[in-house]
């Protein structure tokens, strides 16, 4: 199940409470909560990914100090890609809420 289907399922889950005295209906949507949780998980995943990437680059430069420049360049490029994915997720999930 992809994230769009999950967000749509959460958005459709509404609780309707009917007031018996005045016969009014109040609807509550869990869509903002779902979007917030999804964005938080995206940022958490990006943080873990960047941490693993930095740890691997540090270990590689400790094993071969002469490759430190190349490893640092590749690490910064990888961090930029992971951070871009996190920023895209932060921009997409709030727009799924109607």
Biopython code that builds the backbone (N, CA, C, O; Angstrom):
import numpy as np
from Bio.PDB.StructureBuilder import StructureBuilder

atoms = [
    (1, "UNK", "N", (0.857, -1.172, 0.000)),
    (1, "UNK", "CA", (0.000, 0.000, 0.000)),
    (1, "UNK", "C", (0.901, 1.233, 0.000)),
    (1, "UNK", "O", (1.780, 1.354, 0.853)),
    (2, "UNK", "N", (0.697, 2.133, -0.930)),
    (2, "UNK", "CA", (1.560, 3.301, -1.022)),
    (2, "UNK", "C", (1.051, 4.418, -0.105)),
    (2, "UNK", "O", (-0.034, 4.319, 0.469)),
    (3, "UNK", "N", (1.848, 5.479, 0.020)),
    (3, "UNK", "CA", (1.540, 6.555, 0.957)),
    (3, "UNK", "C", (0.288, 7.334, 0.573)),
    (3, "UNK", "O", (-0.428, 7.820, 1.448)),
    (4, "UNK", "N", (0.018, 7.458, -0.719)),
    (4, "UNK", "CA", (-1.177, 8.182, -1.159)),
    (4, "UNK", "C", (-2.425, 7.423, -0.721)),
    (4, "UNK", "O", (-3.382, 8.032, -0.242)),
    (5, "UNK", "N", (-2.424, 6.110, -0.881)),
    (5, "UNK", "CA", (-3.574, 5.314, -0.466)),
    (5, "UNK", "C", (-3.762, 5.375, 1.043)),
    (5, "UNK", "O", (-4.893, 5.420, 1.527)),
    (6, "UNK", "N", (-2.661, 5.377, 1.788)),
    (6, "UNK", "CA", (-2.764, 5.481, 3.248)),
    (6, "UNK", "C", (-3.334, 6.839, 3.635)),
    (6, "UNK", "O", (-4.202, 6.924, 4.504)),
    (7, "UNK", "N", (-2.850, 7.903, 2.993)),
    (7, "UNK", "CA", (-3.342, 9.242, 3.311)),
    (7, "UNK", "C", (-4.816, 9.376, 2.956)),
    (7, "UNK", "O", (-5.568, 10.012, 3.694)),
    (8, "UNK", "N", (-5.245, 8.790, 1.842)),
    (8, "UNK", "CA", (-6.659, 8.849, 1.477)),
    (8, "UNK", "C", (-7.509, 8.058, 2.449)),
    (8, "UNK", "O", (-8.619, 8.479, 2.776)),
    (9, "UNK", "N", (-7.020, 6.929, 2.916)),
    (9, "UNK", "CA", (-7.759, 6.131, 3.893)),
    (9, "UNK", "C", (-7.913, 6.890, 5.196)),
    (9, "UNK", "O", (-8.982, 6.884, 5.806)),
    (10, "UNK", "N", (-6.838, 7.544, 5.622)),
    (10, "UNK", "CA", (-6.908, 8.318, 6.858)),
    (10, "UNK", "C", (-7.840, 9.511, 6.688)),
    (10, "UNK", "O", (-8.577, 9.859, 7.611)),
    (11, "UNK", "N", (-7.814, 10.143, 5.509)),
    (11, "UNK", "CA", (-8.674, 11.295, 5.267)),
    (11, "UNK", "C", (-10.142, 10.903, 5.243)),
    (11, "UNK", "O", (-10.997, 11.708, 5.613)),
    (12, "UNK", "N", (-10.452, 9.697, 4.819)),
    (12, "UNK", "CA", (-11.840, 9.257, 4.747)),
    (12, "UNK", "C", (-12.377, 8.784, 6.088)),
    (12, "UNK", "O", (-13.587, 8.646, 6.267)),
    (13, "UNK", "N", (-11.470, 8.536, 7.034)),
    (13, "UNK", "CA", (-11.898, 8.058, 8.344)),
    (13, "UNK", "C", (-12.388, 9.246, 9.168)),
    (13, "UNK", "O", (-11.594, 9.920, 9.825)),
    (14, "UNK", "N", (-13.650, 9.493, 9.133)),
    (14, "UNK", "CA", (-14.228, 10.594, 9.894)),
    (14, "UNK", "C", (-15.199, 10.050, 10.919)),
    (14, "UNK", "O", (-15.839, 9.015, 10.730)),
    (15, "UNK", "N", (-15.278, 10.768, 11.978)),
    (15, "UNK", "CA", (-16.201, 10.394, 13.033)),
    (15, "UNK", "C", (-17.355, 11.377, 13.002)),
    (15, "UNK", "O", (-17.151, 12.584, 13.131)),
    (16, "UNK", "N", (-18.568, 10.865, 12.829)),
    (16, "UNK", "CA", (-19.748, 11.727, 12.803)),
    (16, "UNK", "C", (-20.498, 11.562, 14.121)),
    (16, "UNK", "O", (-20.932, 10.466, 14.477)),
    (17, "UNK", "N", (-20.636, 12.654, 14.818)),
    (17, "UNK", "CA", (-21.375, 12.639, 16.079)),
    (17, "UNK", "C", (-22.659, 13.422, 15.884)),
    (17, "UNK", "O", (-22.621, 14.586, 15.484)),
    (18, "UNK", "N", (-23.764, 12.813, 16.155)),
    (18, "UNK", "CA", (-25.059, 13.471, 15.957)),
    (18, "UNK", "C", (-25.614, 13.913, 17.301)),
    (18, "UNK", "O", (-25.734, 13.120, 18.234)),
    (19, "UNK", "N", (-25.946, 15.176, 17.378)),
    (19, "UNK", "CA", (-26.558, 15.714, 18.588)),
    (19, "UNK", "C", (-28.058, 15.438, 18.507)),
    (19, "UNK", "O", (-28.725, 15.905, 17.584)),
    (20, "UNK", "N", (-28.580, 14.693, 19.451)),
    (20, "UNK", "CA", (-29.992, 14.292, 19.376)),
    (20, "UNK", "C", (-30.941, 15.428, 19.715)),
    (20, "UNK", "O", (-32.105, 15.398, 19.317)),
    (21, "UNK", "N", (-30.465, 16.429, 20.443)),
    (21, "UNK", "CA", (-31.355, 17.517, 20.823)),
    (21, "UNK", "C", (-31.555, 18.491, 19.665)),
    (21, "UNK", "O", (-32.689, 18.856, 19.356)),
    (22, "UNK", "N", (-30.466, 18.916, 19.022)),
    (22, "UNK", "CA", (-30.585, 19.905, 17.954)),
    (22, "UNK", "C", (-30.442, 19.290, 16.570)),
    (22, "UNK", "O", (-30.563, 20.000, 15.572)),
    (23, "UNK", "N", (-30.193, 18.014, 16.485)),
    (23, "UNK", "CA", (-30.020, 17.268, 15.229)),
    (23, "UNK", "C", (-28.985, 17.911, 14.305)),
    (23, "UNK", "O", (-29.235, 18.085, 13.112)),
    (24, "UNK", "N", (-27.828, 18.262, 14.856)),
    (24, "UNK", "CA", (-26.724, 18.759, 14.044)),
    (24, "UNK", "C", (-25.651, 17.681, 13.991)),
    (24, "UNK", "O", (-25.527, 16.873, 14.912)),
    (25, "UNK", "N", (-24.883, 17.672, 12.920)),
    (25, "UNK", "CA", (-23.833, 16.672, 12.736)),
    (25, "UNK", "C", (-22.477, 17.363, 12.757)),
    (25, "UNK", "O", (-22.268, 18.366, 12.075)),
    (26, "UNK", "N", (-21.563, 16.817, 13.545)),
    (26, "UNK", "CA", (-20.201, 17.332, 13.629)),
    (26, "UNK", "C", (-19.273, 16.281, 13.047)),
    (26, "UNK", "O", (-19.320, 15.120, 13.452)),
    (27, "UNK", "N", (-18.424, 16.676, 12.095)),
    (27, "UNK", "CA", (-17.486, 15.742, 11.477)),
    (27, "UNK", "C", (-16.067, 16.101, 11.894)),
    (27, "UNK", "O", (-15.708, 17.276, 11.973)),
    (28, "UNK", "N", (-15.272, 15.085, 12.157)),
    (28, "UNK", "CA", (-13.870, 15.271, 12.535)),
    (28, "UNK", "C", (-13.009, 14.446, 11.609)),
    (28, "UNK", "O", (-13.303, 13.275, 11.365)),
    (29, "UNK", "N", (-11.938, 15.046, 11.083)),
    (29, "UNK", "CA", (-11.071, 14.353, 10.134)),
    (29, "UNK", "C", (-9.702, 14.101, 10.772)),
    (29, "UNK", "O", (-9.158, 14.955, 11.472)),
    (30, "UNK", "N", (-9.170, 12.925, 10.514)),
    (30, "UNK", "CA", (-7.842, 12.566, 10.994)),
    (30, "UNK", "C", (-6.759, 12.870, 9.961)),
    (30, "UNK", "O", (-5.599, 12.508, 10.164)),
    (31, "UNK", "N", (-7.115, 13.522, 8.867)),
    (31, "UNK", "CA", (-6.160, 13.785, 7.790)),
    (31, "UNK", "C", (-4.968, 14.630, 8.236)),
    (31, "UNK", "O", (-3.837, 14.281, 7.895)),
    (32, "UNK", "N", (-5.160, 15.730, 8.986)),
    (32, "UNK", "CA", (-3.978, 16.495, 9.415)),
    (32, "UNK", "C", (-3.051, 15.687, 10.322)),
    (32, "UNK", "O", (-1.830, 15.829, 10.248)),
    (33, "UNK", "N", (-3.616, 14.857, 11.160)),
    (33, "UNK", "CA", (-2.808, 14.008, 12.026)),
    (33, "UNK", "C", (-1.997, 13.012, 11.198)),
    (33, "UNK", "O", (-0.815, 12.796, 11.463)),
    (34, "UNK", "N", (-2.630, 12.413, 10.206)),
    (34, "UNK", "CA", (-1.928, 11.471, 9.329)),
    (34, "UNK", "C", (-0.819, 12.140, 8.544)),
    (34, "UNK", "O", (0.261, 11.570, 8.385)),
    (35, "UNK", "N", (-1.074, 13.348, 8.049)),
    (35, "UNK", "CA", (-0.048, 14.074, 7.296)),
    (35, "UNK", "C", (1.124, 14.447, 8.200)),
    (35, "UNK", "O", (2.278, 14.390, 7.776)),
    (36, "UNK", "N", (0.835, 14.825, 9.433)),
    (36, "UNK", "CA", (1.902, 15.157, 10.370)),
    (36, "UNK", "C", (2.756, 13.953, 10.728)),
    (36, "UNK", "O", (3.980, 14.051, 10.814)),
    (37, "UNK", "N", (2.100, 12.814, 10.936)),
    (37, "UNK", "CA", (2.845, 11.596, 11.254)),
    (37, "UNK", "C", (3.707, 11.167, 10.064)),
    (37, "UNK", "O", (4.859, 10.768, 10.235)),
    (38, "UNK", "N", (3.141, 11.253, 8.859)),
    (38, "UNK", "CA", (3.894, 10.865, 7.662)),
    (38, "UNK", "C", (5.102, 11.775, 7.444)),
    (38, "UNK", "O", (6.183, 11.296, 7.102)),
    (39, "UNK", "N", (4.924, 13.082, 7.639)),
    (39, "UNK", "CA", (6.047, 14.009, 7.477)),
    (39, "UNK", "C", (7.106, 13.762, 8.548)),
    (39, "UNK", "O", (8.302, 13.832, 8.268)),
    (40, "UNK", "N", (6.674, 13.477, 9.760)),
    (40, "UNK", "CA", (7.619, 13.177, 10.829)),
    (40, "UNK", "C", (8.426, 11.922, 10.552)),
    (40, "UNK", "O", (9.630, 11.884, 10.806)),
    (41, "UNK", "N", (7.764, 10.893, 10.031)),
    (41, "UNK", "CA", (8.474, 9.664, 9.685)),
    (41, "UNK", "C", (9.455, 9.886, 8.542)),
    (41, "UNK", "O", (10.528, 9.284, 8.518)),
    (42, "UNK", "N", (9.090, 10.752, 7.592)),
    (42, "UNK", "CA", (10.006, 11.051, 6.485)),
    (42, "UNK", "C", (11.264, 11.746, 6.994)),
    (42, "UNK", "O", (12.370, 11.429, 6.556)),
    (43, "UNK", "N", (11.101, 12.688, 7.912)),
    (43, "UNK", "CA", (12.252, 13.398, 8.462)),
    (43, "UNK", "C", (13.085, 12.466, 9.339)),
    (43, "UNK", "O", (14.313, 12.544, 9.335)),
    (44, "UNK", "N", (12.426, 11.588, 10.089)),
    (44, "UNK", "CA", (13.143, 10.617, 10.912)),
    (44, "UNK", "C", (13.976, 9.678, 10.040)),
    (44, "UNK", "O", (15.127, 9.388, 10.366)),
    (45, "UNK", "N", (13.408, 9.208, 8.947)),
    (45, "UNK", "CA", (14.143, 8.345, 8.028)),
    (45, "UNK", "C", (15.324, 9.061, 7.400)),
    (45, "UNK", "O", (16.392, 8.473, 7.228)),
    (46, "UNK", "N", (15.135, 10.330, 7.058)),
    (46, "UNK", "CA", (16.246, 11.099, 6.486)),
    (46, "UNK", "C", (17.357, 11.291, 7.508)),
    (46, "UNK", "O", (18.536, 11.216, 7.162)),
    (47, "UNK", "N", (16.999, 11.537, 8.753)),
    (47, "UNK", "CA", (18.004, 11.694, 9.799)),
    (47, "UNK", "C", (18.813, 10.422, 10.014)),
    (47, "UNK", "O", (20.032, 10.470, 10.176)),
    (48, "UNK", "N", (18.123, 9.286, 10.015)),
    (48, "UNK", "CA", (18.823, 8.008, 10.161)),
    (48, "UNK", "C", (19.735, 7.763, 8.966)),
    (48, "UNK", "O", (20.868, 7.310, 9.125)),
    (49, "UNK", "N", (19.235, 8.066, 7.761)),
    (49, "UNK", "CA", (20.042, 7.873, 6.558)),
    (49, "UNK", "C", (21.290, 8.739, 6.543)),
    (49, "UNK", "O", (22.369, 8.275, 6.173)),
    (50, "UNK", "N", (21.146, 9.992, 6.942)),
    (50, "UNK", "CA", (22.304, 10.890, 6.976)),
    (50, "UNK", "C", (23.303, 10.432, 8.039)),
    (50, "UNK", "O", (24.513, 10.517, 7.828)),
    (51, "UNK", "N", (22.813, 9.954, 9.165)),
    (51, "UNK", "CA", (23.708, 9.448, 10.211)),
    (51, "UNK", "C", (24.497, 8.242, 9.747)),
    (51, "UNK", "O", (25.698, 8.149, 10.001)),
    (52, "UNK", "N", (23.828, 7.307, 9.063)),
    (52, "UNK", "CA", (24.531, 6.127, 8.546)),
    (52, "UNK", "C", (25.541, 6.520, 7.476)),
    (52, "UNK", "O", (26.636, 5.961, 7.412)),
    (53, "UNK", "N", (25.171, 7.478, 6.640)),
    (53, "UNK", "CA", (26.069, 7.925, 5.583)),
    (53, "UNK", "C", (27.324, 8.569, 6.161)),
    (53, "UNK", "O", (28.433, 8.308, 5.695)),
    (54, "UNK", "N", (27.146, 9.405, 7.170)),
    (54, "UNK", "CA", (28.306, 10.054, 7.795)),
    (54, "UNK", "C", (29.179, 9.040, 8.517)),
    (54, "UNK", "O", (30.405, 9.143, 8.486)),
    (55, "UNK", "N", (28.556, 8.057, 9.171)),
    (55, "UNK", "CA", (29.334, 7.034, 9.873)),
    (55, "UNK", "C", (30.165, 6.209, 8.894)),
    (55, "UNK", "O", (31.322, 5.892, 9.168)),
    (56, "UNK", "N", (29.576, 5.866, 7.765)),
    (56, "UNK", "CA", (30.307, 5.081, 6.771)),
    (56, "UNK", "C", (31.455, 5.888, 6.164)),
    (56, "UNK", "O", (32.534, 5.347, 5.918)),
    (57, "UNK", "N", (31.226, 7.172, 5.925)),
    (57, "UNK", "CA", (32.303, 8.006, 5.375)),
    (57, "UNK", "C", (33.434, 8.179, 6.384)),
    (57, "UNK", "O", (34.608, 8.172, 6.013)),
    (58, "UNK", "N", (33.086, 8.333, 7.644)),
    (58, "UNK", "CA", (34.106, 8.469, 8.676)),
    (58, "UNK", "C", (34.915, 7.187, 8.823)),
    (58, "UNK", "O", (36.135, 7.233, 8.981)),
    (59, "UNK", "N", (34.245, 6.055, 8.772)),
    (59, "UNK", "CA", (34.949, 4.777, 8.856)),
    (59, "UNK", "C", (35.854, 4.565, 7.642)),
    (59, "UNK", "O", (36.971, 4.063, 7.769)),
    (60, "UNK", "N", (35.363, 4.949, 6.477)),
    (60, "UNK", "CA", (36.178, 4.810, 5.267)),
    (60, "UNK", "C", (37.404, 5.702, 5.289)),
    (60, "UNK", "O", (38.480, 5.292, 4.855)),
    (61, "UNK", "N", (37.247, 6.927, 5.795)),
    (61, "UNK", "CA", (38.406, 7.822, 5.857)),
    (61, "UNK", "C", (39.391, 7.383, 6.939)),
    (61, "UNK", "O", (40.582, 7.685, 6.854)),
    (62, "UNK", "N", (38.899, 6.671, 7.956)),
    (62, "UNK", "CA", (39.816, 6.149, 8.974)),
    (62, "UNK", "C", (40.619, 4.982, 8.417)),
    (62, "UNK", "O", (41.776, 4.793, 8.792)),
    (63, "UNK", "N", (40.026, 4.208, 7.538)),
    (63, "UNK", "CA", (40.741, 3.064, 6.956)),
    (63, "UNK", "C", (41.719, 3.499, 5.874)),
    (63, "UNK", "O", (42.822, 2.961, 5.770)),
    (64, "UNK", "N", (41.305, 4.484, 5.062)),
    (64, "UNK", "CA", (42.165, 4.974, 3.982)),
    (64, "UNK", "C", (42.192, 6.502, 4.027)),
    (64, "UNK", "O", (41.390, 7.151, 3.355)),
    (65, "UNK", "N", (43.091, 7.074, 4.798)),
    (65, "UNK", "CA", (43.133, 8.535, 4.938)),
    (65, "UNK", "C", (43.381, 9.279, 3.627)),
    (65, "UNK", "O", (42.982, 10.435, 3.487)),
    (66, "UNK", "N", (44.032, 8.629, 2.674)),
    (66, "UNK", "CA", (44.308, 9.310, 1.401)),
    (66, "UNK", "C", (43.049, 9.511, 0.563)),
    (66, "UNK", "O", (43.062, 10.309, -0.374)),
    (67, "UNK", "N", (41.967, 8.807, 0.877)),
    (67, "UNK", "CA", (40.702, 8.934, 0.134)),
    (67, "UNK", "C", (39.730, 9.897, 0.801)),
    (67, "UNK", "O", (38.571, 9.976, 0.392)),
    (68, "UNK", "N", (40.171, 10.625, 1.813)),
    (68, "UNK", "CA", (39.285, 11.473, 2.593)),
    (68, "UNK", "C", (38.585, 12.532, 1.738)),
    (68, "UNK", "O", (37.398, 12.788, 1.935)),
    (69, "UNK", "N", (39.288, 13.140, 0.810)),
    (69, "UNK", "CA", (38.688, 14.175, -0.038)),
    (69, "UNK", "C", (37.557, 13.635, -0.899)),
    (69, "UNK", "O", (36.493, 14.248, -0.991)),
    (70, "UNK", "N", (37.789, 12.477, -1.535)),
    (70, "UNK", "CA", (36.749, 11.873, -2.366)),
    (70, "UNK", "C", (35.557, 11.412, -1.525)),
    (70, "UNK", "O", (34.404, 11.585, -1.919)),
    (71, "UNK", "N", (35.849, 10.826, -0.369)),
    (71, "UNK", "CA", (34.770, 10.368, 0.503)),
    (71, "UNK", "C", (33.927, 11.538, 1.001)),
    (71, "UNK", "O", (32.703, 11.432, 1.084)),
    (72, "UNK", "N", (34.571, 12.644, 1.329)),
    (72, "UNK", "CA", (33.837, 13.807, 1.806)),
    (72, "UNK", "C", (32.948, 14.378, 0.707)),
    (72, "UNK", "O", (31.812, 14.774, 0.967)),
    (73, "UNK", "N", (33.456, 14.419, -0.506)),
    (73, "UNK", "CA", (32.652, 14.908, -1.631)),
    (73, "UNK", "C", (31.442, 14.018, -1.865)),
    (73, "UNK", "O", (30.332, 14.518, -2.048)),
    (74, "UNK", "N", (31.642, 12.710, -1.861)),
    (74, "UNK", "CA", (30.525, 11.790, -2.068)),
    (74, "UNK", "C", (29.540, 11.844, -0.906)),
    (74, "UNK", "O", (28.334, 11.708, -1.109)),
    (75, "UNK", "N", (30.047, 12.042, 0.317)),
    (75, "UNK", "CA", (29.172, 12.138, 1.475)),
    (75, "UNK", "C", (28.286, 13.369, 1.388)),
    (75, "UNK", "O", (27.086, 13.285, 1.651)),
    (76, "UNK", "N", (28.851, 14.498, 1.028)),
    (76, "UNK", "CA", (28.068, 15.728, 0.917)),
    (76, "UNK", "C", (27.022, 15.603, -0.183)),
    (76, "UNK", "O", (25.897, 16.076, -0.023)),
    (77, "UNK", "N", (27.378, 14.974, -1.293)),
    (77, "UNK", "CA", (26.419, 14.757, -2.377)),
    (77, "UNK", "C", (25.282, 13.838, -1.912)),
    (77, "UNK", "O", (24.114, 14.100, -2.199)),
    (78, "UNK", "N", (25.623, 12.773, -1.203)),
    (78, "UNK", "CA", (24.594, 11.867, -0.677)),
    (78, "UNK", "C", (23.689, 12.548, 0.331)),
    (78, "UNK", "O", (22.476, 12.335, 0.318)),
    (79, "UNK", "N", (24.262, 13.365, 1.204)),
    (79, "UNK", "CA", (23.460, 14.108, 2.180)),
    (79, "UNK", "C", (22.501, 15.049, 1.471)),
    (79, "UNK", "O", (21.353, 15.194, 1.890)),
    (80, "UNK", "N", (22.954, 15.687, 0.408)),
    (80, "UNK", "CA", (22.079, 16.598, -0.342)),
    (80, "UNK", "C", (20.892, 15.850, -0.942)),
    (80, "UNK", "O", (19.769, 16.352, -0.914)),
    (81, "UNK", "N", (21.128, 14.658, -1.483)),
    (81, "UNK", "CA", (20.026, 13.886, -2.066)),
    (81, "UNK", "C", (19.035, 13.424, -0.998)),
    (81, "UNK", "O", (17.823, 13.498, -1.197)),
    (82, "UNK", "N", (19.550, 12.950, 0.125)),
    (82, "UNK", "CA", (18.657, 12.490, 1.203)),
    (82, "UNK", "C", (17.859, 13.662, 1.760)),
    (82, "UNK", "O", (16.664, 13.527, 2.022)),
    (83, "UNK", "N", (18.499, 14.795, 1.941)),
    (83, "UNK", "CA", (17.806, 15.975, 2.455)),
    (83, "UNK", "C", (16.763, 16.483, 1.473)),
    (83, "UNK", "O", (15.707, 16.964, 1.884)),
    (84, "UNK", "N", (17.049, 16.379, 0.178)),
    (84, "UNK", "CA", (16.061, 16.780, -0.827)),
    (84, "UNK", "C", (14.819, 15.897, -0.757)),
    (84, "UNK", "O", (13.701, 16.393, -0.891)),
    (85, "UNK", "N", (15.003, 14.598, -0.548)),
    (85, "UNK", "CA", (13.851, 13.710, -0.403)),
    (85, "UNK", "C", (13.025, 14.073, 0.822)),
    (85, "UNK", "O", (11.796, 14.042, 0.769)),
    (86, "UNK", "N", (13.680, 14.416, 1.917)),
    (86, "UNK", "CA", (12.959, 14.804, 3.128)),
    (86, "UNK", "C", (12.178, 16.104, 2.907)),
    (86, "UNK", "O", (11.037, 16.226, 3.353)),
    (87, "UNK", "N", (12.782, 17.059, 2.229)),
    (87, "UNK", "CA", (12.089, 18.317, 1.967)),
    (87, "UNK", "C", (10.910, 18.125, 1.026)),
    (87, "UNK", "O", (9.871, 18.762, 1.196)),
    (88, "UNK", "N", (11.061, 17.260, 0.041)),
    (88, "UNK", "CA", (9.940, 16.961, -0.856)),
    (88, "UNK", "C", (8.797, 16.337, -0.068)),
    (88, "UNK", "O", (7.633, 16.681, -0.275)),
    (89, "UNK", "N", (9.127, 15.423, 0.832)),
    (89, "UNK", "CA", (8.094, 14.791, 1.656)),
    (89, "UNK", "C", (7.388, 15.824, 2.531)),
    (89, "UNK", "O", (6.168, 15.774, 2.689)),
    (90, "UNK", "N", (8.145, 16.752, 3.095)),
    (90, "UNK", "CA", (7.527, 17.789, 3.926)),
    (90, "UNK", "C", (6.614, 18.697, 3.119)),
    (90, "UNK", "O", (5.663, 19.259, 3.664)),
    (91, "UNK", "N", (6.886, 18.849, 1.838)),
    (91, "UNK", "CA", (6.024, 19.687, 1.005)),
    (91, "UNK", "C", (4.820, 18.925, 0.455)),
    (91, "UNK", "O", (3.771, 19.526, 0.220)),
    (92, "UNK", "N", (4.950, 17.625, 0.249)),
    (92, "UNK", "CA", (3.874, 16.840, -0.374)),
    (92, "UNK", "C", (2.797, 16.464, 0.632)),
    (92, "UNK", "O", (1.612, 16.600, 0.328)),
    (93, "UNK", "N", (3.167, 15.996, 1.818)),
    (93, "UNK", "CA", (2.188, 15.458, 2.762)),
    (93, "UNK", "C", (1.146, 16.490, 3.197)),
    (93, "UNK", "O", (-0.026, 16.125, 3.300)),
    (94, "UNK", "N", (1.495, 17.756, 3.459)),
    (94, "UNK", "CA", (0.419, 18.704, 3.808)),
    (94, "UNK", "C", (-0.548, 18.965, 2.654)),
    (94, "UNK", "O", (-1.708, 19.302, 2.894)),
    (95, "UNK", "N", (-0.096, 18.815, 1.408)),
    (95, "UNK", "CA", (-0.988, 19.045, 0.280)),
    (95, "UNK", "C", (-1.949, 17.886, 0.073)),
    (95, "UNK", "O", (-2.945, 18.037, -0.634)),
    (96, "UNK", "N", (-1.673, 16.726, 0.676)),
    (96, "UNK", "CA", (-2.602, 15.598, 0.580)),
    (96, "UNK", "C", (-3.852, 15.849, 1.425)),
    (96, "UNK", "O", (-4.896, 15.240, 1.195)),
    (97, "UNK", "N", (-3.740, 16.744, 2.397)),
    (97, "UNK", "CA", (-4.889, 17.081, 3.244)),
    (97, "UNK", "C", (-5.736, 18.095, 2.491)),
    (97, "UNK", "O", (-5.242, 19.145, 2.079)),
    (98, "UNK", "N", (-6.970, 17.787, 2.319)),
    (98, "UNK", "CA", (-7.841, 18.712, 1.568)),
    (98, "UNK", "C", (-8.520, 19.702, 2.458)),
    (98, "UNK", "O", (-9.280, 20.542, 1.979)),
]
sb = StructureBuilder()
sb.init_structure("model")
sb.init_model(0)
sb.init_chain("A")
sb.init_seg("    ")
for serial, (resi, resn, name, xyz) in enumerate(atoms, 1):
    if name == "N":
        sb.init_residue(resn, " ", resi, " ")
    sb.init_atom(name, np.array(xyz, "f"), 0.0, 1.0, " ", f" {name:<3s}", serial, name[0])
structure = sb.get_structure()
